[in-house]
Amino acid sequence: MPTSASTLDFGYPWWLSYGHVVVLAPALAGLLFGYFRKWSKWPMIFFGVLAFWSGAAFLLVRLGLDINGRADLPTESFLRSGTGRVLDLGAGTGRSSIMVLAARPHATMVALDLFGESFERHFGPGESPRQRLLRNLKAAGVERRVTIETSDMRKLPFEAASFDAIVSSYAVDHLNREGINQTLAEAARVVKPGGEFLLILIANDKWARFLFGPLLSHGGTRGSAWWNTRVKEAGFQVVEEGTAPITLYLLLRRP
Ligand SMILES: C[S@@+](CC[C@H](N)C(=O)[O-])C[C@H]1O[C@@H](n2cnc3c(N)ncnc32)[C@H](O)[C@@H]1O
């Protein structure tokens, strides 16, 4: 459904934010019903465990990940100068571009996305993807600093050394190994010497498994060591590494 120009709508599926309530509500109802009907302990333990897991997961997802809310930079070290031309690889509906532009008010951005099948898989069909992105950029008041580019991050249509910095959030980890190698090589080509790349990935860690089980297939089994090897092969130095809820981030620099 179209939203007003002043409302941010990142468009991630509802179940990522509220899916656990679908389990929590019947689990609590089962506990209540069982209490009054004096059920034996095993069904009560079953509903109790279910209610505990879904309640805890709901709170963690809402307060920690908050995927449909504004994101904060995971590290203040990124683009400390506060200015420069930044490229967002896999901008989607704008959450990562807005994250950077809100924190770095003198930076400009090229928000790049293929706006194809992967976009529709994440954000659903409907209005033109570029319009959805533009609407959010306007709602955040940053649209004058952004150029939208429809391209494949594996083969970037830019000159070498044409960006001061790159950001990519929850996007590169969609690609297969060949696509990841191509994208990292392209990122190393288009960022200036000394430029930074903030690479944000879904961490397939115990928290992600606790919250979503097998539903979150993002990123496969790749962990920090795997990504460190890939980015170094592409010619980046790892300046900083850290975690945020269900997230692994690497701050990279091109020597
Ligand atoms: C999960 S979304 C992330 C969007 C945004 N960065 C965020 O943090 O919310 C992944 C995005 O990557 C885009 N994408 C996937 N493969 C791509 C490719 N080869 N080139 C450009 N964009 C791609 C998809 O269209 C999708 O919008």
The ligand as an SDF file (V2000), in Angstrom:
LIG
                    3D

 27 29  0  0  0  0  0  0  0  0999 V2000
   18.3810   -7.3510    1.9700 C   0  0  0  0  0  0  0  0  0  0  0  0
   18.4250   -6.0740    0.7960 S   0  0  0  0  0  0  0  0  0  0  0  0
   19.3880   -4.8900    1.6460 C   0  0  0  0  0  0  0  0  0  0  0  0
   18.9160   -3.4870    1.3860 C   0  0  0  0  0  0  0  0  0  0  0  0
   19.5850   -2.4000    2.1920 C   0  0  0  0  0  0  0  0  0  0  0  0
   21.0040   -2.3510    1.9460 N   0  0  0  0  0  0  0  0  0  0  0  0
   19.2920   -2.5370    3.6650 C   0  0  0  0  0  0  0  0  0  0  0  0
   20.2370   -2.5580    4.4690 O   0  0  0  0  0  0  0  0  0  0  0  0
   18.1200   -2.6010    4.0470 O   0  0  0  0  0  0  0  0  0  0  0  0
   19.5260   -6.6830   -0.4400 C   0  0  0  0  0  0  0  0  0  0  0  0
   19.4970   -5.8240   -1.7100 C   0  0  0  0  0  0  0  0  0  0  0  0
   20.5630   -6.2400   -2.5680 O   0  0  0  0  0  0  0  0  0  0  0  0
   20.1150   -6.1290   -3.8920 C   0  0  0  0  0  0  0  0  0  0  0  0
   20.9460   -6.9620   -4.7640 N   0  0  0  0  0  0  0  0  0  0  0  0
   21.0450   -8.3090   -4.7620 C   0  0  0  0  0  0  0  0  0  0  0  0
   21.9080   -8.7150   -5.7050 N   0  0  0  0  0  0  0  0  0  0  0  0
   22.3710   -7.5760   -6.3170 C   0  0  0  0  0  0  0  0  0  0  0  0
   23.3030   -7.3280   -7.3680 C   0  0  0  0  0  0  0  0  0  0  0  0
   23.9390   -8.3270   -7.9790 N   0  0  0  0  0  0  0  0  0  0  0  0
   23.5530   -6.0470   -7.7070 N   0  0  0  0  0  0  0  0  0  0  0  0
   22.9140   -5.0220   -7.0970 C   0  0  0  0  0  0  0  0  0  0  0  0
   22.0270   -5.1930   -6.0970 N   0  0  0  0  0  0  0  0  0  0  0  0
   21.7510   -6.4630   -5.7120 C   0  0  0  0  0  0  0  0  0  0  0  0
   18.6600   -6.5680   -3.8460 C   0  0  0  0  0  0  0  0  0  0  0  0
   17.9290   -6.0770   -4.9660 O   0  0  0  0  0  0  0  0  0  0  0  0
   18.2070   -5.9870   -2.5190 C   0  0  0  0  0  0  0  0  0  0  0  0
   17.6060   -4.7290   -2.6960 O   0  0  0  0  0  0  0  0  0  0  0  0
  1  2  1  0
  2  3  1  0
  2 10  1  0
  3  4  1  0
  4  5  1  0
  5  6  1  0
  5  7  1  0
  7  8  2  0
  7  9  1  0
 10 11  1  0
 11 12  1  0
 11 26  1  0
 12 13  1  0
 13 14  1  0
 13 24  1  0
 14 15  1  0
 14 23  1  0
 15 16  2  0
 16 17  1  0
 17 18  1  0
 17 23  2  0
 18 19  1  0
 18 20  2  0
 20 21  1  0
 21 22  2  0
 22 23  1  0
 24 25  1  0
 24 26  1  0
 26 27  1  0
M  CHG  2   2   1   9  -1
M  END
$$$$
